Amino acid sequence: MSKSRGNDVDPVDISNRLGGEIVRLWVASVTFGKTSSAPNGSWAYRGKLPDHSNKLFKNALGNLYDFDPQRDTVAFDKLEAIDQYMLRQTVTMAADVTRWYDEFAFHKIYHRINDFCVVELSAFYFDVLKDRLYTFAPDSTGSPGRADGNLAYAEAWSACSHPS
């Protein structure tokens, strides 16, 4: 973006049209010290990212409606392989994000959380989980494990995207 070239973007205009959160997301997503661009089409795309991750979070919480951690938690070695895999991925994502908060590497946090939500959760895990949700009996071995994964994901997502 360059004011002298006339291709600058007014953050106040973007904020008024799409909300201030979108401008904050863009700032968090860029690597400081490098030239960045913000084409007009990318603003609408960035506006969908919080909605997508919020829907995934609501999906995870919705699957916890009858889950009691004291009663229903399954030992890690008894979980389905896919649940073990996603719990490992969630722990890895949370460790990456925590380290990057300490380094003030917000662009890495933005991209890691986005990739985790879009690729690992939405396109893979929740797609498989949906099949299990509708085909497994509520008291089957596979069904409680899904809640353990959803609880871990929801807690990690909440802590990583809204640090204290």
Salt bridges, closest charged atoms under 4 A:
ASP13 OD2 - ARG17 NE 3.27
GLU21 OE1 - ARG24 NH2 3.13
ASP72 OD2 - ARG71 NH2 2.75
ASP83 OD2 - ARG132 NH2 2.89
ASP96 OD1 - ARG99 NH1 3.42
ASP96 OD2 - ARG112 NE 3.07
GLU120 OE2 - ARG112 NH1 3.47
ASP127 OD1 - LYS130 NZ 3.46
